[in-house]
Amino acid sequence: MLLNNLLPVTAVLALFTIAHVQGTTATTTSTGFATTQGTTQGTTTVTTTYGTTTQTTTATTAGASSTTTTAGVTSSPTGAPTASCYPSADKVRINALMKNMSIQLFEVEAFLNGVNVALRKAASQSSTYGNNQRFRAAQATDGLVDYAYSFTHTGNVDTFGWLEIDLQGTYPIDSVVIYNRWCGNTSDPSGCLCRLSHSALLLLDNNDQWVASEFIGDTCGRASVQVNFPCAI
C-alpha cells in the first residue's frame, strides 16, 4: 500500500508511471511491460504483463497460486525455470518516491540461481550524507549485511534520492534482497527501519532503460526486504 502523500515521480523516474487509488491499487506501466497489484478482502493479486506473457499471482491466507498465459495459452509453471525467463538487468536501483527521503541500507543482493551477482560490484548514489565516506554507496555491496557501521546513507535533501549498483554485465535476476538499516541494535529502538518505506526497486538495462520494478511498501520492523521476479515462461 502506498502513502497518500506519495509525490508524482519526475526526472529520475521518467520511465515510471505510478497511479495511487485510495491506497488499494498501484499500477506501473512502461513500453511492453505492466504490473498491477490490488487488494480485496484480504486477497492480494499481482498481474505482470511482459510482451505477450501475462503472469497472475494470487496470495491469500491459505497460500498462493500462480498462472501464466502466453499468446492465449494458459498453463502452470512446471519443472525448474531457466535463467533466460527472468528479467535481464545490468543495474539495480533503489529510488525514493518522496522528497527529502534518504536511502539508508546495509546491503543489496541480486540473485541468479542462488548466486549474488551484485557482490562487490560498483555502486553510486544521488548524494552522500554529510559528504562522509562512511556512508558511501560501496557499503551496499561489501558483503556485510548487518554490520552497524557499514551502511549507505544519501543526503536528506535530495528531491528523489537513489542508490544504484552496476552489475558490470547483463544478468537474469530472479530475486533481490535489501538488508534494511536499523539503528542502535536489531530491535531498532529509533525506528530507522521505517526510513526505506514506500520506495521503489528498479532493474535497468545497460542503456538505463527500465526492465522491471517493484514498489517497496511499509518497511517498519522489517530487517530485510525480498523481491522475487516472475519467470516469464
Phi and psi restraints in degrees (value plus and minus 20) as a CYANA .aco file:
   2 LEU   PHI    -116.8   -76.8
   2 LEU   PSI     131.1   171.1
   3 LEU   PHI     -91.4   -51.4
   3 LEU   PSI     129.9   169.9
   4 ASN   PHI     -88.3   -48.3
   4 ASN   PSI     -38.8     1.2
   5 ASN   PHI    -115.6   -75.6
   5 ASN   PSI      -0.9    39.1
   6 LEU   PHI     -81.5   -41.5
   6 LEU   PSI     109.3   149.3
   7 LEU   PHI    -109.6   -69.6
   7 LEU   PSI     134.8   174.8
   8 PRO   PHI     -79.8   -39.8
   8 PRO   PSI     120.1   160.1
   9 VAL   PHI    -106.1   -66.1
   9 VAL   PSI     104.9   144.9
  10 THR   PHI    -151.3  -111.3
  10 THR   PSI     153.7   193.7
  11 ALA   PHI      31.2    71.2
  11 ALA   PSI    -115.3   -75.3
  12 VAL   PHI     -84.1   -44.1
  12 VAL   PSI     -36.1     3.9
  13 LEU   PHI    -137.7   -97.7
  13 LEU   PSI      21.8    61.8
  14 ALA   PHI     -83.3   -43.3
  14 ALA   PSI     -43.5    -3.5
  15 LEU   PHI    -106.7   -66.7
  15 LEU   PSI     -21.3    18.7
  16 PHE   PHI    -124.1   -84.1
  16 PHE   PSI     122.3   162.3
  17 THR   PHI    -147.3  -107.3
  17 THR   PSI     103.8   143.8
  18 ILE   PHI    -139.2   -99.2
  18 ILE   PSI     108.4   148.4
  19 ALA   PHI    -136.7   -96.7
  19 ALA   PSI     113.2   153.2
  20 HIS   PHI    -146.4  -106.4
  20 HIS   PSI      96.4   136.4
  21 VAL   PHI    -140.2  -100.2
  21 VAL   PSI      84.3   124.3
  22 GLN   PHI      30.4    70.4
  22 GLN   PSI       9.3    49.3
  23 GLY   PHI      51.4    91.4
  23 GLY   PSI     -10.5    29.5
  24 THR   PHI    -135.3   -95.3
  24 THR   PSI     -41.3    -1.3
  25 THR   PHI    -153.3  -113.3
  25 THR   PSI     110.9   150.9
  26 ALA   PHI    -145.9  -105.9
  26 ALA   PSI     114.3   154.3
  27 THR   PHI    -146.8  -106.8
  27 THR   PSI     111.3   151.3
  28 THR   PHI    -137.5   -97.5
  28 THR   PSI     109.8   149.8
  29 THR   PHI    -150.6  -110.6
  29 THR   PSI     128.8   168.8
  30 SER   PHI    -180.7  -140.7
  30 SER   PSI     147.9   187.9
  31 THR   PHI     -76.4   -36.4
  31 THR   PSI      98.2   138.2
  32 GLY   PHI      56.0    96.0
  32 GLY   PSI     -15.7    24.3
  33 PHE   PHI    -167.0  -127.0
  33 PHE   PSI     113.1   153.1
  34 ALA   PHI    -167.8  -127.8
  34 ALA   PSI     123.4   163.4
  35 THR   PHI    -149.5  -109.5
  35 THR   PSI     110.6   150.6
  36 THR   PHI    -145.3  -105.3
  36 THR   PSI     111.2   151.2
  37 GLN   PHI    -148.7  -108.7
  37 GLN   PSI     112.2   152.2
  38 GLY   PHI    -158.7  -118.7
  38 GLY   PSI     136.2   176.2
  39 THR   PHI    -147.6  -107.6
  39 THR   PSI     107.4   147.4
  40 THR   PHI    -158.1  -118.1
  40 THR   PSI      94.8   134.8
  41 GLN   PHI      28.1    68.1
  41 GLN   PSI      31.7    71.7
  42 GLY   PHI      62.0   102.0
  42 GLY   PSI     -20.2    19.8
  43 THR   PHI    -130.0   -90.0
  43 THR   PSI     107.3   147.3
  44 THR   PHI    -128.9   -88.9
  44 THR   PSI     107.3   147.3
  45 THR   PHI    -140.5  -100.5
  45 THR   PSI     108.9   148.9
  46 VAL   PHI    -139.0   -99.0
  46 VAL   PSI     102.9   142.9
  47 THR   PHI    -136.3   -96.3
  47 THR   PSI     103.7   143.7
  48 THR   PHI    -138.0   -98.0
  48 THR   PSI     107.6   147.6
  49 THR   PHI    -138.2   -98.2
  49 THR   PSI     108.0   148.0
  50 TYR   PHI    -156.7  -116.7
  50 TYR   PSI      89.5   129.5
  51 GLY   PHI      43.5    83.5
  51 GLY   PSI    -136.7   -96.7
  52 THR   PHI    -122.9   -82.9
  52 THR   PSI     -10.7    29.3
  53 THR   PHI    -130.1   -90.1
  53 THR   PSI     111.2   151.2
  54 THR   PHI    -142.8  -102.8
  54 THR   PSI     108.9   148.9
  55 GLN   PHI    -140.9  -100.9
  55 GLN   PSI     107.5   147.5
  56 THR   PHI    -137.2   -97.2
  56 THR   PSI     107.7   147.7
  57 THR   PHI    -140.6  -100.6
  57 THR   PSI     106.1   146.1
  58 THR   PHI    -135.8   -95.8
  58 THR   PSI     103.2   143.2
  59 ALA   PHI    -133.8   -93.8
  59 ALA   PSI     109.6   149.6
  60 THR   PHI    -151.2  -111.2
  60 THR   PSI     158.8   198.8
  61 THR   PHI     -84.5   -44.5
  61 THR   PSI     -38.4     1.6
  62 ALA   PHI    -107.8   -67.8
  62 ALA   PSI     -28.3    11.7
  63 GLY   PHI     116.0   156.0
  63 GLY   PSI    -181.9  -141.9
  64 ALA   PHI    -151.7  -111.7
  64 ALA   PSI     130.1   170.1
  65 SER   PHI    -151.4  -111.4
  65 SER   PSI     134.2   174.2
  66 SER   PHI    -158.5  -118.5
  66 SER   PSI     115.1   155.1
  67 THR   PHI    -151.5  -111.5
  67 THR   PSI     115.0   155.0
  68 THR   PHI    -137.3   -97.3
  68 THR   PSI     111.1   151.1
  69 THR   PHI    -140.5  -100.5
  69 THR   PSI     104.6   144.6
  70 THR   PHI    -146.5  -106.5
  70 THR   PSI      99.4   139.4
  71 ALA   PHI      30.4    70.4
  71 ALA   PSI      22.0    62.0
  72 GLY   PHI      66.3   106.3
  72 GLY   PSI     -22.3    17.7
  73 VAL   PHI    -125.7   -85.7
  73 VAL   PSI     105.1   145.1
  74 THR   PHI    -123.0   -83.0
  74 THR   PSI     114.8   154.8
  75 SER   PHI    -174.5  -134.5
  75 SER   PSI     142.1   182.1
  76 SER   PHI    -119.4   -79.4
  76 SER   PSI     119.6   159.6
  77 PRO   PHI     -77.5   -37.5
  77 PRO   PSI     115.3   155.3
  78 THR   PHI    -148.9  -108.9
  78 THR   PSI     128.7   168.7
  79 GLY   PHI      54.1    94.1
  79 GLY   PSI     159.2   199.2
  80 ALA   PHI     -97.6   -57.6
  80 ALA   PSI     112.1   152.1
  81 PRO   PHI     -87.6   -47.6
  81 PRO   PSI     128.5   168.5
  82 THR   PHI    -109.0   -69.0
  82 THR   PSI     134.7   174.7
  83 ALA   PHI     -80.0   -40.0
  83 ALA   PSI     -53.9   -13.9
  84 SER   PHI     -88.9   -48.9
  84 SER   PSI     -33.4     6.6
  85 CYS   PHI    -101.5   -61.5
  85 CYS   PSI     -31.3     8.7
  86 TYR   PHI    -111.5   -71.5
  86 TYR   PSI     136.9   176.9
  87 PRO   PHI     -81.7   -41.7
  87 PRO   PSI     112.1   152.1
  88 SER   PHI    -113.2   -73.2
  88 SER   PSI     110.5   150.5
  89 ALA   PHI    -156.1  -116.1
  89 ALA   PSI     132.4   172.4
  90 ASP   PHI    -126.4   -86.4
  90 ASP   PSI     -39.4     0.6
  91 LYS   PHI    -161.7  -121.7
  91 LYS   PSI     129.8   169.8
  92 VAL   PHI    -141.0  -101.0
  92 VAL   PSI     109.3   149.3
  93 ARG   PHI    -149.1  -109.1
  93 ARG   PSI     117.9   157.9
  94 ILE   PHI    -128.6   -88.6
  94 ILE   PSI     104.3   144.3
  95 ASN   PHI    -144.1  -104.1
  95 ASN   PSI     110.2   150.2
  96 ALA   PHI     -89.5   -49.5
  96 ALA   PSI     125.6   165.6
  97 LEU   PHI    -132.6   -92.6
  97 LEU   PSI     -13.7    26.3
  98 MET   PHI    -152.6  -112.6
  98 MET   PSI     129.0   169.0
  99 LYS   PHI     -84.2   -44.2
  99 LYS   PSI     128.6   168.6
 100 ASN   PHI      38.7    78.7
 100 ASN   PSI       7.2    47.2
 101 MET   PHI    -123.3   -83.3
 101 MET   PSI     101.5   141.5
 102 SER   PHI    -112.0   -72.0
 102 SER   PSI     130.2   170.2
 103 ILE   PHI    -115.2   -75.2
 103 ILE   PSI      99.3   139.3
 104 GLN   PHI    -152.1  -112.1
 104 GLN   PSI     103.2   143.2
 105 LEU   PHI    -180.4  -140.4
 105 LEU   PSI     139.3   179.3
 106 PHE   PHI    -102.8   -62.8
 106 PHE   PSI     -65.3   -25.3
 107 GLU   PHI    -178.8  -138.8
 107 GLU   PSI     130.4   170.4
 108 VAL   PHI    -145.1  -105.1
 108 VAL   PSI     106.0   146.0
 109 GLU   PHI    -138.3   -98.3
 109 GLU   PSI     114.0   154.0
 110 ALA   PHI    -139.1   -99.1
 110 ALA   PSI     102.9   142.9
 111 PHE   PHI    -130.9   -90.9
 111 PHE   PSI     124.5   164.5
 112 LEU   PHI    -153.2  -113.2
 112 LEU   PSI      91.1   131.1
 113 ASN   PHI      32.0    72.0
 113 ASN   PSI      23.3    63.3
 114 GLY   PHI      64.3   104.3
 114 GLY   PSI     -21.6    18.4
 115 VAL   PHI    -122.4   -82.4
 115 VAL   PSI     107.2   147.2
 116 ASN   PHI    -101.2   -61.2
 116 ASN   PSI      80.6   120.6
 117 VAL   PHI    -101.8   -61.8
 117 VAL   PSI     -21.8    18.2
 118 ALA   PHI    -114.9   -74.9
 118 ALA   PSI     -29.2    10.8
 119 LEU   PHI     -79.6   -39.6
 119 LEU   PSI     104.6   144.6
 120 ARG   PHI      39.2    79.2
 120 ARG   PSI       5.3    45.3
 121 LYS   PHI    -107.3   -67.3
 121 LYS   PSI     142.5   182.5
 122 ALA   PHI     -85.9   -45.9
 122 ALA   PSI     122.7   162.7
 123 ALA   PHI    -158.3  -118.3
 123 ALA   PSI     131.6   171.6
 124 SER   PHI    -161.4  -121.4
 124 SER   PSI     144.8   184.8
 125 GLN   PHI    -169.5  -129.5
 125 GLN   PSI     144.5   184.5
 126 SER   PHI     -82.2   -42.2
 126 SER   PSI     -53.6   -13.6
 127 SER   PHI    -185.2  -145.2
 127 SER   PSI     150.0   190.0
 128 THR   PHI    -141.8  -101.8
 128 THR   PSI     107.8   147.8
 129 TYR   PHI     -74.7   -34.7
 129 TYR   PSI     102.0   142.0
 130 GLY   PHI      42.1    82.1
 130 GLY   PSI      -4.9    35.1
 131 ASN   PHI      33.9    73.9
 131 ASN   PSI       7.0    47.0
 132 ASN   PHI    -111.5   -71.5
 132 ASN   PSI      97.9   137.9
 133 GLN   PHI     -86.5   -46.5
 133 GLN   PSI     -30.2     9.8
 134 ARG   PHI     -81.6   -41.6
 134 ARG   PSI     -46.2    -6.2
 135 PHE   PHI    -126.6   -86.6
 135 PHE   PSI       2.8    42.8
 136 ARG   PHI     -86.8   -46.8
 136 ARG   PSI     140.6   180.6
 137 ALA   PHI     -83.2   -43.2
 137 ALA   PSI     -51.4   -11.4
 138 ALA   PHI     -79.7   -39.7
 138 ALA   PSI     -39.9     0.1
 139 GLN   PHI     -82.3   -42.3
 139 GLN   PSI     -42.1    -2.1
 140 ALA   PHI     -95.4   -55.4
 140 ALA   PSI     -31.5     8.5
 141 THR   PHI    -149.4  -109.4
 141 THR   PSI      -0.8    39.2
 142 ASP   PHI    -105.7   -65.7
 142 ASP   PSI     -22.8    17.2
 143 GLY   PHI      68.6   108.6
 143 GLY   PSI     -23.0    17.0
 144 LEU   PHI    -115.3   -75.3
 144 LEU   PSI      83.6   123.6
 145 VAL   PHI    -108.2   -68.2
 145 VAL   PSI     -35.3     4.7
 146 ASP   PHI    -169.3  -129.3
 146 ASP   PSI       8.8    48.8
 147 TYR   PHI    -105.0   -65.0
 147 TYR   PSI     103.4   143.4
 148 ALA   PHI     -77.9   -37.9
 148 ALA   PSI     -43.3    -3.3
 149 TYR   PHI    -129.8   -89.8
 149 TYR   PSI      -2.8    37.2
 150 SER   PHI    -150.1  -110.1
 150 SER   PSI      63.5   103.5
 151 PHE   PHI    -165.6  -125.6
 151 PHE   PSI     136.7   176.7
 152 THR   PHI    -109.2   -69.2
 152 THR   PSI     136.2   176.2
 153 HIS   PHI    -178.5  -138.5
 153 HIS   PSI      88.7   128.7
 154 THR   PHI     -98.9   -58.9
 154 THR   PSI     149.1   189.1
 155 GLY   PHI     -84.9   -44.9
 155 GLY   PSI     138.8   178.8
 156 ASN   PHI    -105.6   -65.6
 156 ASN   PSI     -25.2    14.8
 157 VAL   PHI    -134.4   -94.4
 157 VAL   PSI      -9.2    30.8
 158 ASP   PHI     -84.9   -44.9
 158 ASP   PSI     119.9   159.9
 159 THR   PHI     -81.4   -41.4
 159 THR   PSI     -72.6   -32.6
 160 PHE   PHI    -159.6  -119.6
 160 PHE   PSI      70.4   110.4
 161 GLY   PHI     -84.4   -44.4
 161 GLY   PSI     134.6   174.6
 162 TRP   PHI    -171.9  -131.9
 162 TRP   PSI     136.3   176.3
 163 LEU   PHI    -148.4  -108.4
 163 LEU   PSI     113.4   153.4
 164 GLU   PHI    -152.4  -112.4
 164 GLU   PSI     116.2   156.2
 165 ILE   PHI    -133.2   -93.2
 165 ILE   PSI     106.6   146.6
 166 ASP   PHI    -112.2   -72.2
 166 ASP   PSI      92.4   132.4
 167 LEU   PHI     -93.4   -53.4
 167 LEU   PSI     -27.8    12.2
 168 GLN   PHI      36.7    76.7
 168 GLN   PSI      22.1    62.1
 169 GLY   PHI     139.0   179.0
 169 GLY   PSI     150.5   190.5
 170 THR   PHI    -121.8   -81.8
 170 THR   PSI     105.0   145.0
 171 TYR   PHI    -152.9  -112.9
 171 TYR   PSI     115.6   155.6
 172 PRO   PHI     -86.0   -46.0
 172 PRO   PSI     115.0   155.0
 173 ILE   PHI    -137.4   -97.4
 173 ILE   PSI     100.4   140.4
 174 ASP   PHI    -115.8   -75.8
 174 ASP   PSI     -41.1    -1.1
 175 SER   PHI    -182.4  -142.4
 175 SER   PSI     136.5   176.5
 176 VAL   PHI    -150.6  -110.6
 176 VAL   PSI     114.5   154.5
 177 VAL   PHI    -138.1   -98.1
 177 VAL   PSI     107.9   147.9
 178 ILE   PHI    -130.3   -90.3
 178 ILE   PSI     103.1   143.1
 179 TYR   PHI    -111.9   -71.9
 179 TYR   PSI      90.0   130.0
 180 ASN   PHI     -93.5   -53.5
 180 ASN   PSI     130.8   170.8
 181 ARG   PHI    -108.1   -68.1
 181 ARG   PSI     103.6   143.6
 182 TRP   PHI    -123.0   -83.0
 182 TRP   PSI     143.0   183.0
 183 CYS   PHI    -134.8   -94.8
 183 CYS   PSI     119.2   159.2
 184 GLY   PHI      61.0   101.0
 184 GLY   PSI     -89.5   -49.5
 185 ASN   PHI    -175.5  -135.5
 185 ASN   PSI     158.7   198.7
 186 THR   PHI     -85.0   -45.0
 186 THR   PSI     -36.2     3.8
 187 SER   PHI     -96.4   -56.4
 187 SER   PSI     -31.8     8.2
 188 ASP   PHI      32.8    72.8
 188 ASP   PSI      40.8    80.8
 189 PRO   PHI     -81.4   -41.4
 189 PRO   PSI     -43.6    -3.6
 190 SER   PHI    -112.4   -72.4
 190 SER   PSI     -22.0    18.0
 191 GLY   PHI      53.5    93.5
 191 GLY   PSI       7.5    47.5
 192 CYS   PHI     -87.2   -47.2
 192 CYS   PSI     -44.4    -4.4
 193 LEU   PHI     -81.0   -41.0
 193 LEU   PSI     -42.6    -2.6
 194 CYS   PHI     -92.2   -52.2
 194 CYS   PSI     -37.5     2.5
 195 ARG   PHI     -89.1   -49.1
 195 ARG   PSI     -38.7     1.3
 196 LEU   PHI    -108.6   -68.6
 196 LEU   PSI     -23.1    16.9
 197 SER   PHI     -76.9   -36.9
 197 SER   PSI     121.6   161.6
 198 HIS   PHI      38.8    78.8
 198 HIS   PSI      26.5    66.5
 199 SER   PHI    -129.8   -89.8
 199 SER   PSI    -191.4  -151.4
 200 ALA   PHI    -156.5  -116.5
 200 ALA   PSI     121.5   161.5
 201 LEU   PHI    -123.4   -83.4
 201 LEU   PSI     107.5   147.5
 202 LEU   PHI    -145.0  -105.0
 202 LEU   PSI     121.3   161.3
 203 LEU   PHI    -124.8   -84.8
 203 LEU   PSI     111.0   151.0
 204 LEU   PHI    -143.3  -103.3
 204 LEU   PSI     133.2   173.2
 205 ASP   PHI    -109.0   -69.0
 205 ASP   PSI    -193.9  -153.9
 206 ASN   PHI     -89.0   -49.0
 206 ASN   PSI     -36.6     3.4
 207 ASN   PHI    -120.0   -80.0
 207 ASN   PSI      -3.5    36.5
 208 ASP   PHI      42.6    82.6
 208 ASP   PSI       4.1    44.1
 209 GLN   PHI    -105.7   -65.7
 209 GLN   PSI     123.7   163.7
 210 TRP   PHI     -92.3   -52.3
 210 TRP   PSI     109.6   149.6
 211 VAL   PHI    -127.6   -87.6
 211 VAL   PSI     -69.4   -29.4
 212 ALA   PHI    -178.0  -138.0
 212 ALA   PSI     142.1   182.1
 213 SER   PHI    -178.6  -138.6
 213 SER   PSI     145.2   185.2
 214 GLU   PHI    -171.5  -131.5
 214 GLU   PSI     118.8   158.8
 215 PHE   PHI     -97.0   -57.0
 215 PHE   PSI     121.5   161.5
 216 ILE   PHI    -125.9   -85.9
 216 ILE   PSI      96.6   136.6
 217 GLY   PHI    -103.6   -63.6
 217 GLY   PSI    -157.1  -117.1
 218 ASP   PHI     -91.6   -51.6
 218 ASP   PSI      99.8   139.8
 219 THR   PHI    -126.3   -86.3
 219 THR   PSI     -13.0    27.0
 220 CYS   PHI     -78.1   -38.1
 220 CYS   PSI     108.6   148.6
 221 GLY   PHI      57.5    97.5
 221 GLY   PSI     -16.7    23.3
 222 ARG   PHI    -125.8   -85.8
 222 ARG   PSI      89.1   129.1
 223 ALA   PHI     -92.1   -52.1
 223 ALA   PSI     -42.8    -2.8
 224 SER   PHI    -166.2  -126.2
 224 SER   PSI     134.1   174.1
 225 VAL   PHI    -147.5  -107.5
 225 VAL   PSI     104.4   144.4
 226 GLN   PHI    -134.4   -94.4
 226 GLN   PSI     111.0   151.0
 227 VAL   PHI    -137.0   -97.0
 227 VAL   PSI     101.5   141.5
 228 ASN   PHI    -122.8   -82.8
 228 ASN   PSI     110.4   150.4
 229 PHE   PHI    -117.0   -77.0
 229 PHE   PSI     117.5   157.5
 230 PRO   PHI     -91.0   -51.0
 230 PRO   PSI     128.5   168.5
 231 CYS   PHI    -106.7   -66.7
 231 CYS   PSI      96.4   136.4
 232 ALA   PHI    -106.3   -66.3
 232 ALA   PSI      61.5   101.5
